[in-house]
Every structure is written in C-alpha cells, then in structure tokens.
Amino acid sequence: MNGSRIAEVGALVGDPTRAQLLTLLLDGRASTVGELARASHVALSTASEHLGRLLDAGLVEVQAQGRHRFYRLAGPEVAGLLEAMQALPVPVPASAPGISAGRRAGHQAAAGSDALQAASRTPSELRFARTCYDHLAGSLAVALHDLLITDHDGTPELAPAAPAALALLGVSDIRPAGGRRPRLRNCLDWSERRPHLAGATGAALLTCLLDAGWLARRRTPRAVRLTRAGQQALAAAFGPHPCWAPAAGQHGLRS
C-alpha cells in the first residue's frame, strides 16, 4: 500500500458513519443498505452514499440478487486491517513546553490504562466469542489458537496434535482458494491483545462450528455463543479448558 492509498483509506475509514458501516460488515455476512442503515441509525440515503464511496475505494463489494443489493467487505485483507486498527493504542497527548518527563510518562501510562478499560467495557458476549469477517475472535478464539498453533519466528504452524483435533471438528485438507490466501495467519485480537487464528484454516473452523450447531449467532451483531453441544465437541477435541467448561450460567450457554 503506497502513501496515496494509505491516505485514501485513512480518510474513508476516518468518517464515523463509514467506520460504523465497516464494523457492522465485520460480521462476515452480506447485508442490504436498509439493514445497514437501521443498524447504524442513519437515513437510507446516507448509508447508500457512504457505501458507494466504500465500493469505489474497493473496501466493500456488492452483489445484486433480485431487487436487493447485498454489501460485504471486499475480503479478509480489509477485515484484518479493521481488526488491527481497533487494536491500536490510545493516542498519547503531545508533549508541550513545561510538561515534565514524569508527567509525560503519566500520560503514557494513562493511555495504556484507557486502552485496557475500553476493552473491558466491551460487552462480555463480544469479548468471549465473535466473528472477525469469516473467522472466530474473542477469548474463545485466542484459547483455540494457543492449542492449535505454534509460532516459529513469527510464522504460525500447526501444533503436532492440531490436525487430529481439527479433524474431530470437521476441519481437514484445507486448500486456500486461488492460492493467494495463507493456510494459517495470526490476526491480532483487539479485545484480548493476543492472536487468534485467521487464514483458510480459521475460516474453515468457524464454518464447521456454526454448521454443526456448536456455535450459534446472538442478536448482538458479530457475537456468537458456544452451545452445550459445542462445549462437548471442544472438550472431546482438546480436553478440558476453562473456555468450554465455564461456571453455570457463564456466557449464556445453552443447548
């Protein structure tokens, strides 16, 4: 991405309404202008105008089906960019004449604290499990990443026991479409500040968990919940873990 492209994308994403529309599309599903307008609390014409600008910039794509036009993010690269931007630290106020080094250090500490507080204010259902375009995010996703992935000098690789565990969940023989998408990719989780699994394998895992009924979508946009059947499936694949053996009532688990 050259400087002019960075400036173009930055200007587009910097608008609050467009940022909200893009965040809604991180759900991974295609949505109509009307659905996005209602969720963003803006007029239909406003949503349509902003989506048009995002479409022209290549950040979203549109597909016509009958009388409706369905919008979605243009690809996992766009989703990864948005998720990474959400993980950026809170800006530290610029130093000014007369501000001591101790006070500047205090500003930096406060900024770090603000970032953690912002993550902690995220609804618990979103922090636990949510979609990040076409793969899973949240503390559940981070736990799965830690069990499935070993890191070799920044390059993710499957842990020795990972193929067998993935096969129990219905994920096997992952072949990235078109050869462009990596089989494994670390994606920084903005609420946990640790990586979760993206790439073709991460996408296949989320699809299998949803198709099997082990994860179910919540009413909160992007949020998903782990069902009791999902608890059992993950325990069978990986053994016991606090994320799929929580205290009664935690995370709203039900069949």
Secondary structure as UniProt FT lines:
FT   HELIX           3..13
FT   HELIX           16..25
FT   TURN            26..27
FT   STRAND          31..32
FT   HELIX           33..40
FT   HELIX           44..56
FT   TURN            57..58
FT   STRAND          60..65
FT   TURN            66..67
FT   STRAND          68..73
FT   HELIX           76..86
FT   TURN            97..98
FT   HELIX           101..120
FT   HELIX           124..128
FT   STRAND          130..132
FT   TURN            133..134
FT   STRAND          135..137
FT   HELIX           139..148
FT   STRAND          149..152
FT   TURN            153..154
FT   STRAND          155..158
FT   TURN            160..161
FT   HELIX           162..168
FT   TURN            169..170
FT   HELIX           177..179
FT   STRAND          185..188
FT   TURN            190..192
FT   STRAND          195..198
FT   HELIX           199..211
FT   TURN            212..213
FT   STRAND          215..217
FT   TURN            221..222
FT   STRAND          223..226
FT   HELIX           228..238
FT   HELIX           242..244
FT   TURN            248..249
FT   HELIX           250..252
//
